[in-house]
Amino acid sequence: MIFLERKIKVWLMSLSFTLFSAYSIFAQEAGQEVEYGKTSIKTGIGIGLNEGYREIGSGLIYSIGWQKSLGEKNRTRINPNLTFGGFMPLGITDTRDQFYRLTTLGLNIHYDLIRYKSVSIVTTGGGFVNYSRGLLGTGGWPEANNNSSEYFYSLYFGGNASVALRVDSANSKYAFEIRPINIHLGNKGFMLGYFMIGLDFKIKK
């Protein structure tokens, strides 16, 4: 329980720090007149739940990628990215002890479905390839006879979708996003759902 409480505190502190940093950045850059190009570095941090062929857990997720805006109005963006996560069965009962990590290579297309000035509702669709690996321990249902530990490696692929609230001022070096809904579905029963906050770093012209 002590480890679980510490883990949750770390997650909450990380999310709070990111939100505070984003607010400070936008406050400092208000009123500045700078032009930026169509490319940016896209980052994110979040909390998620994952289930695969043999593994299940909740954990912390990080994402980083390159992003390119398309068209004159910049409402469409293409975003190849990498996502990393570490998972344990925190808050999940009747499953064996386990700790595992995932690495996901994805390609997303973001579209500003509704936009008003610098604020927009963003819908996202894409595809991914995921590599999960880790240690499965003992525990779970008695009839499963999980009496020993073993390492596992799994490869998944599938599609993903998300919805976000985006704040993107043309004169700011940064764009901020809150993504409450992120779903990845793949083969062999793979599922990844998470809440994420993101910060884009624009590149000057």
MARBA-3410 file (N, C-alpha, C, O; in Angstrom, 1 decimal):
205
0.8,-1.2,0.0,0.0,0.0,0.0,0.9,1.3,0.0,0.5,2.2,-0.7 ~ 1.9,1.2,0.7,2.8,2.4,0.8,3.4,2.7,-0.6,3.4,3.8,-1.0 ~ 3.8,1.6,-1.3,4.4,1.8,-2.7,3.3,2.4,-3.6,3.6,3.3,-4.4 ~ 2.1,1.9,-3.5,1.0,2.3,-4.3,0.7,3.8,-4.1,0.5,4.6,-5.0 ~ 0.7,4.2,-2.8,0.4,5.6,-2.5,1.5,6.5,-3.0,1.2,7.6,-3.5
2.7,6.1,-2.9,3.8,6.9,-3.5,3.7,7.0,-5.0,4.0,8.0,-5.5 ~ 3.4,5.9,-5.6,3.2,5.9,-7.1,2.2,6.9,-7.5,2.4,7.6,-8.5 ~ 1.0,6.8,-6.9,-0.1,7.8,-7.2,0.4,9.2,-7.0,0.0,10.1,-7.8 ~ 1.1,9.5,-5.9,1.6,10.8,-5.6,2.5,11.3,-6.7,2.4,12.5,-7.1 ~ 3.4,10.4,-7.2,4.3,10.8,-8.3,3.5,11.2,-9.5,3.8,12.1,-10.2
2.5,10.4,-9.9,1.7,10.6,-11.1,1.0,12.0,-10.9,1.0,12.8,-11.9 ~ 0.4,12.3,-9.8,-0.3,13.5,-9.6,0.6,14.7,-9.6,0.3,15.7,-10.2 ~ 1.8,14.6,-9.0,2.7,15.6,-9.0,3.2,15.9,-10.5,3.4,17.1,-10.8 ~ 3.4,14.9,-11.3,3.9,15.1,-12.6,2.8,15.8,-13.5,3.2,16.7,-14.2 ~ 1.6,15.4,-13.3,0.5,16.0,-14.1,0.3,17.5,-13.6,0.1,18.4,-14.4
0.4,17.7,-12.3,0.2,19.1,-11.8,1.4,20.0,-12.3,1.1,21.1,-12.6 ~ 2.6,19.5,-12.3,3.7,20.3,-12.7,3.6,20.6,-14.2,3.9,21.8,-14.6 ~ 3.2,19.7,-15.0,3.0,20.0,-16.4,1.9,21.0,-16.7,2.1,21.9,-17.5 ~ 0.8,20.9,-16.0,-0.3,21.9,-16.1,0.2,23.3,-15.7,0.0,24.3,-16.3 ~ 0.9,23.4,-14.5,1.4,24.7,-14.1,2.5,25.2,-15.0,2.5,26.4,-15.3
3.3,24.4,-15.6,4.3,24.9,-16.5,3.7,25.4,-17.8,4.1,26.5,-18.3 ~ 2.6,24.7,-18.3,1.9,25.2,-19.5,1.3,26.5,-19.2,1.3,27.4,-20.1 ~ 0.7,26.7,-18.1,0.0,28.0,-17.7,1.0,29.1,-17.7,0.8,30.2,-18.1 ~ 2.2,28.8,-17.0,3.2,29.9,-16.9,3.8,30.3,-18.3,4.0,31.5,-18.5 ~ 3.9,29.3,-19.2,4.5,29.6,-20.5,3.5,30.5,-21.3,4.0,31.4,-21.9
2.2,30.2,-21.3,1.3,31.0,-22.0,1.2,32.4,-21.4,1.0,33.4,-22.1 ~ 1.3,32.5,-20.1,1.2,33.8,-19.5,2.4,34.7,-19.8,2.2,35.9,-20.1 ~ 3.6,34.1,-19.9,4.8,34.8,-20.2,4.8,35.3,-21.7,5.3,36.4,-22.0 ~ 4.2,34.5,-22.6,4.2,34.8,-24.0,3.0,35.6,-24.5,3.0,35.9,-25.7 ~ 2.1,36.0,-23.7,0.9,36.7,-24.1,1.4,38.1,-24.7,2.2,38.8,-24.1
0.9,38.4,-25.9,1.2,39.7,-26.5,2.4,39.7,-27.3,2.6,40.7,-28.0 ~ 3.2,38.7,-27.4,4.4,38.7,-28.2,4.0,38.4,-29.6,3.1,37.6,-29.9 ~ 4.7,39.0,-30.6,4.4,38.8,-32.0,5.6,38.1,-32.6,6.6,38.7,-33.0 ~ 5.5,36.8,-32.8,6.5,35.9,-33.4,5.8,35.0,-34.3,4.7,34.4,-34.0 ~ 6.4,34.7,-35.5,5.8,33.8,-36.5,6.5,32.5,-36.4,7.7,32.4,-36.3
5.7,31.4,-36.4,6.3,30.1,-36.4,5.8,29.3,-37.6,4.8,29.6,-38.2 ~ 6.6,28.3,-37.9,6.3,27.5,-39.1,5.3,26.4,-38.8,4.5,26.5,-37.9 ~ 5.2,25.4,-39.7,4.1,24.4,-39.7,4.6,23.1,-38.9,3.8,22.2,-38.8 ~ 5.8,23.1,-38.4,6.3,21.9,-37.8,6.5,22.2,-36.3,6.7,23.3,-35.8 ~ 6.4,21.1,-35.5,6.6,21.2,-34.1,7.0,19.9,-33.5,6.8,18.8,-34.1
7.5,19.9,-32.2,7.7,18.7,-31.5,6.6,18.5,-30.5,6.3,19.4,-29.7 ~ 5.9,17.3,-30.6,4.7,17.1,-29.8,5.1,16.2,-28.6,5.6,15.1,-28.8 ~ 4.7,16.6,-27.4,5.0,15.8,-26.2,3.8,15.6,-25.4,2.8,16.3,-25.5 ~ 3.8,14.6,-24.5,2.6,14.3,-23.6,2.9,13.4,-22.5,3.9,12.6,-22.5 ~ 2.1,13.5,-21.4,2.3,12.7,-20.3,0.9,12.3,-19.8,0.0,13.2,-19.8
0.6,11.1,-19.3,-0.7,10.7,-18.9,-0.7,9.5,-18.0,0.3,8.9,-17.7 ~ -1.9,9.1,-17.7,-2.2,7.9,-16.8,-3.1,7.0,-17.6,-4.1,7.4,-18.2 ~ -2.8,5.7,-17.7,-3.6,4.8,-18.5,-3.8,3.4,-18.0,-3.2,3.0,-17.0 ~ -4.7,2.7,-18.7,-5.0,1.3,-18.4,-4.7,0.5,-19.6,-5.2,0.8,-20.7 ~ -4.0,-0.7,-19.5,-3.6,-1.5,-20.6,-4.0,-2.9,-20.3,-3.9,-3.4,-19.2
-4.4,-3.6,-21.4,-4.7,-5.1,-21.3,-4.2,-5.7,-22.6,-4.5,-5.2,-23.7 ~ -3.5,-6.8,-22.5,-3.0,-7.5,-23.6,-3.4,-9.0,-23.6,-4.3,-9.4,-22.9 ~ -2.7,-9.8,-24.3,-3.0,-11.2,-24.4,-2.8,-11.9,-23.1,-3.6,-12.8,-22.7 ~ -1.8,-11.5,-22.3,-1.6,-12.1,-21.0,-1.4,-11.1,-19.9,-1.5,-11.4,-18.7 ~ -1.2,-9.8,-20.2,-0.9,-8.8,-19.2,-2.0,-7.8,-19.0,-2.8,-7.7,-19.9
-2.0,-7.2,-17.8,-3.0,-6.2,-17.5,-2.4,-5.3,-16.5,-1.8,-5.8,-15.5 ~ -2.6,-4.0,-16.6,-2.1,-3.1,-15.6,-2.4,-1.6,-15.9,-2.9,-1.3,-16.9 ~ -2.1,-0.8,-14.9,-2.3,0.6,-15.0,-0.9,1.3,-14.8,-0.1,0.7,-14.1 ~ -0.7,2.5,-15.4,0.6,3.1,-15.2,0.7,4.4,-15.9,-0.3,5.0,-16.3 ~ 1.9,4.9,-15.9,2.3,6.2,-16.4,2.8,6.1,-17.8,3.5,5.2,-18.2
2.3,7.1,-18.7,2.6,7.0,-20.1,3.3,8.3,-20.6,2.9,9.4,-20.1 ~ 4.3,8.2,-21.4,4.9,9.4,-22.0,4.9,9.3,-23.5,4.9,8.2,-24.1 ~ 4.8,10.4,-24.2,4.7,10.4,-25.7,5.6,11.6,-26.2,5.6,12.6,-25.7 ~ 6.3,11.3,-27.3,7.0,12.3,-28.0,6.9,12.0,-29.5,7.0,10.9,-30.0 ~ 6.8,13.1,-30.3,6.7,12.9,-31.8,7.0,14.2,-32.5,7.2,15.2,-32.0
7.0,14.1,-33.8,7.1,15.2,-34.8,5.8,15.5,-35.4,5.0,14.5,-35.6 ~ 5.4,16.8,-35.6,4.1,17.1,-36.1,4.3,18.1,-37.3,5.1,19.1,-37.2 ~ 3.4,18.0,-38.3,3.4,18.9,-39.4,2.0,19.3,-39.8,1.2,18.4,-39.9 ~ 1.8,20.6,-39.8,0.5,21.1,-40.2,0.3,21.1,-41.7,1.3,21.4,-42.4 ~ -0.9,20.8,-42.2,-1.2,20.8,-43.6,-2.3,21.8,-44.0,-3.2,22.1,-43.2
-2.2,22.3,-45.2,-3.2,23.2,-45.7,-3.0,24.7,-45.2,-2.2,24.9,-44.3 ~ -3.8,25.6,-45.8,-3.6,27.0,-45.5,-4.2,27.3,-44.1,-3.6,28.2,-43.4 ~ -5.2,26.6,-43.6,-5.8,26.9,-42.3,-5.2,26.1,-41.2,-5.6,26.3,-40.0 ~ -4.3,25.2,-41.5,-3.6,24.4,-40.5,-4.5,23.6,-39.6,-4.3,23.4,-38.4 ~ -5.7,23.1,-40.1,-6.6,22.4,-39.3,-6.3,20.9,-39.3,-6.8,20.2,-38.4
-5.4,20.5,-40.2,-5.0,19.1,-40.2,-3.6,18.9,-39.9,-2.7,19.7,-40.4 ~ -3.2,17.9,-39.1,-1.8,17.7,-38.7,-1.5,16.3,-38.8,-2.2,15.4,-38.3 ~ -0.3,16.0,-39.3,0.2,14.6,-39.4,1.3,14.4,-38.3,2.1,15.3,-38.1 ~ 1.2,13.3,-37.5,2.1,13.2,-36.3,2.6,11.8,-36.1,1.9,11.0,-35.5 ~ 3.8,11.4,-36.7,4.4,10.2,-36.3,5.0,10.3,-34.9,5.5,11.4,-34.5
4.9,9.3,-34.0,5.2,9.5,-32.6,5.6,8.2,-32.0,5.4,7.1,-32.5 ~ 6.2,8.3,-30.8,6.6,7.2,-30.0,6.0,7.3,-28.6,6.0,8.4,-28.0 ~ 5.4,6.3,-28.1,4.8,6.3,-26.7,5.4,5.2,-25.9,5.6,4.1,-26.3 ~ 5.7,5.6,-24.6,6.4,4.7,-23.7,5.5,4.6,-22.4,4.9,5.6,-22.0 ~ 5.5,3.4,-21.8,4.7,3.3,-20.6,5.2,2.1,-19.7,5.8,1.2,-20.2
5.0,2.3,-18.4,5.3,1.2,-17.4,4.1,0.9,-16.6,3.4,1.8,-16.2 ~ 3.8,-0.4,-16.5,2.5,-0.8,-15.9,2.6,-1.9,-14.8,3.5,-2.7,-14.9 ~ 1.7,-1.8,-13.9,1.6,-2.7,-12.8,0.1,-2.9,-12.5,-0.7,-2.0,-12.9 ~ -0.4,-4.0,-11.9,-1.8,-4.2,-11.6,-2.3,-3.4,-10.4,-2.9,-4.0,-9.5 ~ -2.1,-2.1,-10.4,-2.5,-1.2,-9.3,-4.0,-1.1,-9.4,-4.6,-0.6,-10.4
-4.7,-1.4,-8.3,-6.2,-1.3,-8.3,-6.9,-2.4,-9.0,-8.1,-2.3,-9.2 ~ -6.2,-3.4,-9.5,-6.8,-4.4,-10.3,-6.7,-5.7,-9.5,-5.6,-6.2,-9.1 ~ -7.8,-6.4,-9.2,-7.8,-7.6,-8.3,-7.9,-8.8,-9.2,-8.1,-8.8,-10.4 ~ -7.6,-9.9,-8.5,-7.7,-11.3,-9.1,-6.8,-11.4,-10.4,-7.2,-12.1,-11.3 ~ -5.7,-10.8,-10.3,-4.7,-11.0,-11.4,-3.3,-11.3,-10.8,-3.1,-10.9,-9.6
-2.4,-11.9,-11.5,-1.1,-12.2,-11.0,-0.3,-10.9,-10.9,-0.5,-9.9,-11.6 ~ 0.7,-11.0,-10.0,1.7,-9.9,-9.9,2.4,-9.7,-11.2,2.8,-10.7,-11.8 ~ 2.7,-8.5,-11.6,3.3,-8.3,-12.9,3.9,-6.9,-13.0,3.4,-5.9,-12.4 ~ 4.9,-6.8,-13.8,5.5,-5.4,-14.1,6.0,-5.5,-15.6,6.8,-6.4,-15.9 ~ 5.5,-4.6,-16.4,5.9,-4.6,-17.8,5.9,-3.2,-18.4,5.4,-2.3,-17.8
6.6,-3.2,-19.5,6.7,-1.9,-20.2,6.2,-2.1,-21.7,6.2,-3.2,-22.2 ~ 5.8,-1.0,-22.3,5.4,-1.0,-23.7,6.1,0.2,-24.4,6.3,1.2,-23.9 ~ 6.4,-0.1,-25.7,6.9,0.9,-26.6,6.0,0.9,-27.8,5.9,-0.2,-28.5 ~ 5.4,2.0,-28.2,4.5,2.1,-29.3,5.0,3.0,-30.4,5.3,4.2,-30.1 ~ 5.0,2.6,-31.6,5.3,3.5,-32.8,4.0,3.7,-33.5,3.3,2.8,-33.9
3.6,5.0,-33.6,2.3,5.3,-34.1,2.3,6.4,-35.2,3.3,7.1,-35.3 ~ 1.3,6.5,-35.9,1.1,7.6,-36.9,-0.3,8.1,-36.8,-1.3,7.4,-37.0 ~ -0.4,9.4,-36.4,-1.7,10.0,-36.1,-2.1,11.1,-37.1,-1.2,11.8,-37.6 ~ -3.3,11.2,-37.4,-3.8,12.4,-38.2,-4.8,13.2,-37.2,-5.8,12.6,-36.8 ~ -4.4,14.4,-36.9,-5.3,15.3,-36.1,-6.1,16.2,-36.9,-5.5,16.8,-37.9
-7.3,16.5,-36.6,-8.1,17.4,-37.3,-8.9,18.3,-36.3,-9.6,17.8,-35.4 ~ -8.9,19.6,-36.5,-9.6,20.5,-35.7,-11.1,20.5,-36.2,-11.5,21.2,-37.1 ~ -11.9,19.7,-35.5,-13.3,19.6,-35.8,-14.1,20.9,-35.6,-14.9,21.3,-36.5 ~ -13.9,21.5,-34.5,-14.5,22.8,-34.2,-13.4,23.8,-33.7,-12.6,23.4,-32.8 ~ -13.3,25.0,-34.3,-12.3,25.9,-33.8,-12.9,27.3,-33.6,-13.7,27.8,-34.5
-12.5,27.9,-32.5,-12.9,29.3,-32.3,-11.7,30.0,-31.8,-11.2,29.8,-30.6 ~ -11.1,30.9,-32.6,-9.9,31.7,-32.3,-8.8,30.6,-32.0,-8.4,29.9,-32.9 ~ -8.2,30.7,-30.8,-7.1,29.8,-30.5,-7.5,28.5,-29.9,-6.6,27.6,-29.6 ~ -8.8,28.3,-29.7,-9.3,27.0,-29.0,-10.0,26.1,-30.0,-10.8,26.6,-30.9 ~ -9.7,24.8,-29.9,-10.4,23.9,-30.9,-10.6,22.6,-30.2,-9.9,22.2,-29.3
-11.6,21.9,-30.8,-11.9,20.5,-30.4,-11.2,19.6,-31.5,-11.6,19.8,-32.7 ~ -10.3,18.8,-31.1,-9.5,18.0,-32.0,-9.9,16.5,-32.0,-10.1,15.9,-30.9 ~ -10.2,16.0,-33.2,-10.4,14.5,-33.3,-9.1,13.9,-34.0,-8.5,14.5,-34.8 ~ -8.8,12.7,-33.5,-7.6,12.0,-34.0,-7.9,10.6,-34.4,-8.7,9.9,-33.7 ~ -7.3,10.1,-35.5,-7.3,8.7,-35.9,-5.9,8.3,-36.3,-5.2,9.1,-36.8
-5.6,7.0,-36.2,-4.3,6.6,-36.6,-4.1,5.1,-36.5,-5.0,4.3,-36.2 ~ -2.9,4.7,-36.6,-2.5,3.3,-36.5,-1.2,3.1,-35.7,-0.5,4.1,-35.5 ~ -1.0,1.9,-35.2,0.2,1.8,-34.3,0.7,0.3,-34.3,0.0,-0.6,-34.8 ~ 2.0,0.2,-33.9,2.6,-1.1,-33.7,3.2,-1.0,-32.3,3.9,-0.1,-31.9 ~ 2.9,-2.0,-31.4,3.3,-2.0,-30.0,4.1,-3.2,-29.6,3.8,-4.3,-30.0
5.1,-2.9,-28.9,6.0,-4.0,-28.3,5.9,-4.0,-26.8,6.4,-3.0,-26.2 ~ 5.3,-5.0,-26.2,5.2,-5.1,-24.7,6.1,-6.2,-24.2,6.2,-7.3,-24.8 ~ 6.7,-6.0,-23.1,7.6,-7.0,-22.5,7.7,-6.7,-21.0,7.6,-5.6,-20.5 ~ 7.9,-7.8,-20.2,8.0,-7.7,-18.8,7.9,-9.0,-18.1,8.2,-10.1,-18.6 ~ 7.6,-8.9,-16.8,7.6,-10.1,-15.9,6.2,-10.4,-15.3,5.6,-9.5,-14.8
5.8,-11.6,-15.5,4.5,-12.1,-14.9,4.9,-12.9,-13.7,5.6,-13.9,-13.8 ~ 4.2,-12.6,-12.6,4.6,-13.2,-11.3,3.5,-14.2,-10.9,2.7,-14.7,-11.7 ~ 3.4,-14.4,-9.6,2.4,-15.4,-9.0,1.1,-14.6,-8.7,1.0,-13.4,-8.8 ~ 0.1,-15.4,-8.3,-1.2,-14.8,-7.8,-2.3,-15.0,-8.9,-2.1,-15.7,-9.8 ~ -3.4,-14.2,-8.6,-4.5,-14.3,-9.5,-5.5,-15.4,-9.1,-5.5,-15.8,-7.9
-6.4,-15.9,-10.0,-7.3,-16.9,-9.7,-6.6,-18.2,-9.3,-5.7,-18.6,-9.9 ~ -7.1,-18.9,-8.2,-6.4,-20.1,-7.8,-6.3,-21.2,-8.8,-5.3,-21.9,-9.0 ~ -7.4,-21.3,-9.6,-7.4,-22.3,-10.6,-6.5,-22.1,-11.8,-6.2,-23.0,-12.6 ~ -5.9,-20.9,-11.9,-4.9,-20.6,-12.9,-3.6,-21.2,-12.6,-2.7,-21.3,-13.5 ~ -3.3,-21.5,-11.4,-2.1,-22.1,-10.9,-0.8,-21.3,-11.3,0.1,-21.8,-11.9
-0.9,-20.0,-11.0,0.2,-19.1,-11.3,1.2,-19.2,-10.1,1.2,-18.3,-9.2 ~ 2.0,-20.2,-10.1,2.9,-20.5,-8.9,4.4,-20.1,-9.2,5.2,-20.3,-8.3 ~ 4.6,-19.6,-10.4,6.0,-19.2,-10.7,6.0,-18.0,-11.6,5.0,-17.5,-12.1 ~ 7.2,-17.4,-11.7,7.3,-16.2,-12.5,7.9,-16.5,-13.9,8.6,-17.5,-14.1 ~ 7.6,-15.6,-14.8,8.1,-15.8,-16.2,8.1,-14.5,-16.9,7.3,-13.6,-16.7
9.0,-14.4,-17.9,9.1,-13.2,-18.7,8.2,-13.4,-20.0,8.1,-14.5,-20.4 ~ 7.7,-12.3,-20.5,6.9,-12.4,-21.7,7.3,-11.3,-22.7,7.8,-10.2,-22.3 ~ 7.0,-11.5,-23.9,7.2,-10.5,-25.0,6.0,-10.6,-26.0,5.7,-11.8,-26.4 ~ 5.4,-9.5,-26.3,4.3,-9.6,-27.2,4.3,-8.4,-28.2,4.8,-7.3,-27.9 ~ 3.9,-8.7,-29.4,3.8,-7.7,-30.5,2.4,-7.5,-30.9,1.7,-8.5,-31.2
1.9,-6.2,-30.9,0.5,-5.9,-31.2,0.5,-4.9,-32.3,1.5,-4.1,-32.5 ~ -0.6,-4.8,-33.0,-0.8,-3.7,-34.0,-2.3,-3.5,-34.1,-3.1,-4.3,-33.9 ~ -2.7,-2.2,-34.5,-4.1,-1.9,-34.6,-4.3,-0.4,-34.9,-3.4,0.2,-35.4 ~ -5.5,0.1,-34.5,-5.8,1.5,-34.7,-6.1,2.2,-33.4,-6.4,1.6,-32.4 ~ -6.2,3.5,-33.5,-6.4,4.3,-32.3,-7.2,5.6,-32.7,-7.2,6.0,-33.8
-7.9,6.1,-31.7,-8.7,7.3,-31.8,-8.7,8.1,-30.5,-8.5,7.5,-29.5 ~ -8.9,9.4,-30.6,-8.9,10.3,-29.4,-9.6,11.6,-29.7,-9.9,12.0,-30.9 ~ -10.0,12.3,-28.6,-10.6,13.6,-28.7,-9.9,14.5,-27.7,-9.5,14.0,-26.6 ~ -9.7,15.7,-28.1,-8.9,16.6,-27.3,-9.4,18.1,-27.3,-10.1,18.5,-28.3 ~ -9.1,18.8,-26.3,-9.3,20.3,-26.3,-7.9,20.9,-26.5,-7.0,20.6,-25.7
-7.7,21.7,-27.5,-6.4,22.3,-27.8,-6.5,23.8,-27.8,-7.4,24.4,-28.2 ~ -5.4,24.4,-27.2,-5.2,25.8,-27.1,-4.0,26.2,-27.9,-2.9,25.7,-27.5 ~ -4.1,26.9,-29.0,-3.0,27.1,-29.9,-3.0,28.6,-30.4,-3.7,28.8,-31.4 ~ -2.3,29.5,-29.8,-2.2,30.8,-30.2,-1.1,30.9,-31.3,-0.1,30.4,-31.2 ~ -1.5,31.7,-32.4,-0.5,31.8,-33.5,0.8,32.5,-33.1,1.8,32.2,-33.7
0.8,33.3,-32.1,2.0,34.0,-31.7,2.7,33.3,-30.5,3.7,33.9,-30.1 ~ 2.3,32.2,-30.1,2.9,31.5,-29.0,3.8,30.4,-29.6,3.5,29.7,-30.6 ~ 4.9,30.1,-28.9,5.8,29.0,-29.3,5.2,27.7,-28.9,5.7,26.6,-29.4 ~ 4.2,27.7,-28.1,3.7,26.4,-27.5,2.2,26.3,-27.8,1.5,27.3,-28.0 ~ 1.7,25.0,-27.9,0.3,24.7,-28.0,0.0,23.7,-26.9,0.9,22.8,-26.7
-1.1,23.8,-26.2,-1.4,23.0,-25.1,-2.7,22.2,-25.4,-3.6,22.6,-26.0 ~ -2.6,20.9,-24.9,-3.8,20.0,-25.2,-4.1,19.2,-23.9,-3.3,18.8,-23.1 ~ -5.4,19.0,-23.8,-5.9,18.0,-22.8,-6.7,16.9,-23.6,-7.7,17.2,-24.2 ~ -6.2,15.7,-23.4,-6.8,14.6,-24.2,-7.5,13.6,-23.1,-6.8,12.7,-22.7 ~ -8.7,13.8,-22.8,-9.4,12.9,-21.9,-9.7,11.5,-22.4,-9.8,10.6,-21.7
-9.9,11.4,-23.7,-10.2,10.1,-24.4,-9.2,9.7,-25.4,-9.0,10.4,-26.4 ~ -8.5,8.6,-25.1,-7.5,8.1,-26.0,-7.7,6.5,-25.9,-7.5,5.9,-24.9 ~ -8.0,5.9,-27.1,-8.2,4.5,-27.1,-7.4,3.9,-28.2,-7.4,4.3,-29.4 ~ -6.7,2.8,-27.9,-5.9,2.0,-28.8,-6.5,0.6,-28.8,-6.6,0.0,-27.7 ~ -6.9,0.0,-29.9,-7.4,-1.4,-30.0,-6.6,-2.1,-31.0,-6.4,-1.6,-32.1
-6.2,-3.4,-30.7,-5.4,-4.1,-31.6,-5.7,-5.6,-31.5,-6.7,-6.0,-31.0 ~ -4.8,-6.4,-32.2,-4.9,-7.8,-32.2,-4.7,-8.5,-30.9,-4.1,-7.8,-30.0 ~ -5.1,-9.7,-30.7,-4.9,-10.5,-29.5,-5.5,-9.8,-28.3,-4.9,-10.0,-27.2 ~ -6.6,-9.1,-28.5,-7.2,-8.5,-27.3,-6.5,-7.3,-26.7,-6.8,-6.9,-25.6 ~ -5.6,-6.6,-27.5,-4.9,-5.5,-27.0,-5.8,-4.3,-26.8,-6.6,-4.0,-27.7
-5.7,-3.6,-25.7,-6.5,-2.4,-25.4,-5.6,-1.5,-24.6,-5.0,-1.9,-23.6 ~ -5.6,-0.2,-24.9,-4.9,0.8,-24.2,-5.8,2.1,-24.1,-6.1,2.6,-25.2 ~ -6.1,2.5,-22.9,-6.9,3.7,-22.8,-6.2,4.6,-21.8,-5.7,4.1,-20.7 ~ -6.2,5.9,-22.0,-5.5,6.8,-21.1,-6.0,8.2,-21.2,-6.6,8.7,-22.2 ~ -5.7,9.0,-20.2,-5.9,10.4,-20.1,-4.5,11.1,-20.2,-3.6,10.6,-19.6
-4.4,12.1,-21.1,-3.1,12.7,-21.3,-3.2,14.2,-21.5,-4.2,14.7,-22.0 ~ -2.2,14.9,-21.0,-2.0,16.3,-21.2,-0.8,16.5,-22.1,0.2,15.8,-21.9 ~ -0.8,17.4,-23.1,0.3,17.5,-24.0,0.8,19.0,-24.2,0.0,19.9,-23.9 ~ 2.0,19.1,-24.6,2.6,20.4,-24.9,3.4,20.3,-26.2,4.3,19.5,-26.3 ~ 3.0,21.1,-27.2,3.7,21.2,-28.5,4.7,22.3,-28.5,4.4,23.4,-28.1
5.9,22.1,-29.0,7.0,23.1,-29.1,7.1,23.4,-30.6,7.7,22.6,-31.4 ~ 6.7,24.6,-31.0,6.7,25.0,-32.4,8.1,25.4,-32.8,8.9,25.9,-32.0 ~ 8.4,25.2,-34.1,9.7,25.5,-34.7,9.5,26.8,-35.5,8.6,26.9,-36.3 ~ 10.4,27.7,-35.3,10.3,29.0,-36.0,10.5,28.8,-37.5,11.2,27.8,-38.0 ~ 10.0,29.7,-38.3,10.2,29.7,-39.8,11.6,29.9,-40.1,12.0,29.9,-41.3
END
